[in-house]
Structures are given as structure tokens and as C-alpha cells.
Amino acid sequence: MTSGFSLLEDLEAKTKDMKKDEFLKYVVKKLNEINHYNWVGIYVIKGNELVLKTFSGPRETEHKIIPLGKGICGLAAEVGKTVIVQDVSKDTRYISCFSSTKSEIVVPIIKNGKTIGEIDIDSDYLNAFTESDKNLLEEVAKIIERKIEE
């Protein structure tokens, strides 16, 4: 596993070399290498919905399209702020993708003050996400934002 700083450096370098779709696949693959990140997806906003663009994890989710405002993903997109749920079994907004998921973090991708997509990460561990995860993923979202609108 690489450090957060080296991951950010790597992603910055790759933005120059890769086309958008290839880059997004690379991002989810690299994030999924972090030990407690079990499933990583990037959704983009199309109209009033979040549409799954790419993912890395053990299996595909059935939630490829999520209405804005629905679930943790829809909430994060609607409010434009990172949402961390340390125990999804205690949050009524949670839409279950995998029975093994215990925690979720959703980080909006924002351009010019408007949410254009998000990073969604599930973990099989309770209380999996720290302030360091939040900070790292918000920096990754900024890198994606610059690439996604090319």
C-alpha cells in the first residue's frame, strides 16, 4: 500500500497521461488497494440521478443509478459535503449494496460550487473511516474534478 501523499502524486501524474475513462478506472483500482476500502465506485450526476461510471471491488452493485437525495450517496450529492457512516446498520438512509458492508464514506466531486459526481467507498469494518481518509479522498476528488470535465 502506498502513502496518501504518494497516491496523490501518482494520480496527478496520471491525469496527464490517460483519457478520462481510463483515468477513473485507475483511480478506483488504486483506492481499492487501501486495506480497509472493500468497494470503490465513482458516480457522475446525470439529470436528477447518480450514475455509476466505474468501480473496483469483489462484485458489481445493483445500485447503478441512484436518485439524488436517496441514501447516503444521494444525500452527499445533494448537500455537496462528505458523509461518513461508521455503522451502516444504524443509519436508516443507508441503501444496502453488500451484506458485508459495515461503514461507508461518500465524497462529492465539486466543480464551481456544484456537485458533478462522487466517490463512494464501502468497508467491511465498523468505524473504518478516519479524518485522514476524509482528507485524502477530498484531495482525490479535486484531482478527479479537474479530469472529469475535460
N, C-alpha and C positions, 0 to 999 in steps of 0.2 A: 504494500500500500504506500502511496506517495503522500507527502505532506500537503496540507491545504495550499500553501504558497506555491509549491512546485506544480500542483494541479492547475492552479490559476495561470501560472506562466505557460504551461503546456497548452491550455485552451486558448490563451491569447495568441500563441504562435500558430495554432491550427486554424484560427479564423482566417488567416491569410492564404492558407494552402487548400482549403476544402470548400466545396459548394455547400449551400445551406443544409440540404437534407443529409448529406454525408456528415457534416459537422454535428448536427443534432444527434445523429446515431452515435457518433464518437463521444459526445458529452454524456449520454445516458450510460454508455458502456463504462466510461471512466468512473462515473459516480457510483455505479453498481459494484465497483471493486472495493468501495469502502465497506468494511466488515459488517456494520450494522444496517446497511442500506440493502434491503432484500428485493425491492422492486422500485425502479425509477422510470418515470414517464414524463414526457413533455406534451402538454396540451396547448393548442392555439385557439383563440377565440374566432369563431365564425358566426356572425349574427348574434343570437342570444344563447349560443352554446359553446361549450368547450369540446374540442375535437382532438382525440389522441393522435399525435403526429408520429411519435416513436416511443419505444420503451426498451428496457433491458431488465430481465428478471426470469424467474423459472417458468412463467407461463403468461399468456395474454389475459388481460382483464375483459370482462364482458361489458364494462363501462367505457366504451369507446367514445360515446357522446354523453355529455353531462350538461343539463340546463344551468345557466348562470343562476346563482343563488341556492342551488341544491347541493347538499352535502358539504363536506369540508372544502373540496375543490371549488365548488360553485361559490361558496362564501368568500374564500380567499380572492377569487377573481373579481367578485362584486365589490369588496371593500378595498382591494388593492394593497393588502397587508399580509405578511407571513402569518400562517396559522399553524400552531403546533398542538397536537393532541397526544398526550403522553400515554393515555389509556383509552383506546377507541371504544371499548366496551362500556364506558361511562359517558359517552357523548352521543346524544340522540341524533345529531346531524350526520354522523358517520354513515357512509354507504359502503357496505362490505364488498370488497373485491376478492379477498382471500381469507379463509378462516384462520390462517396462521398470523395475520397482521395484528399487532398489539399497539403500535404507535404510528402516527403519520405526521408528516410536515409538508406543507404546501407553500411554495414561494412564488408570488406573482412576478411575471416578466412585464416591466412597465416601460413604455416609451411616451415621452412628452406628457406625463401625468396620467396616461391611460393604460389599463391592463390589456396586453395583447396576447398573453399566454401565461403558462405557469409550469413550474417543476413540481411534480408530485412524487413523494418518496414514502414507501411503506417499510416498516421494520417489524420483524418477528419478536422484538424485545419491548418490554414495558419501559417507559421513561427513556427512550432511546436517543432523543434529540436534545442537544445542548445549545447554549448560546453560540458556541464555536461552530456548530453545524449551521445554525441560522445565518451567522455572518458569512461563512464560506458560500452557502447556497445563494445568498443575496448577491454576492460578488459574481458567482457563476451566472445568475440571472441577468446581470448587467452585460456580461460578455455575450450571452445569447441574444439579448435585445439588440445589440449592435449588428449581429449577424442575421437575425431573423427577418429584418426589414430590408435586406439588400435587394 
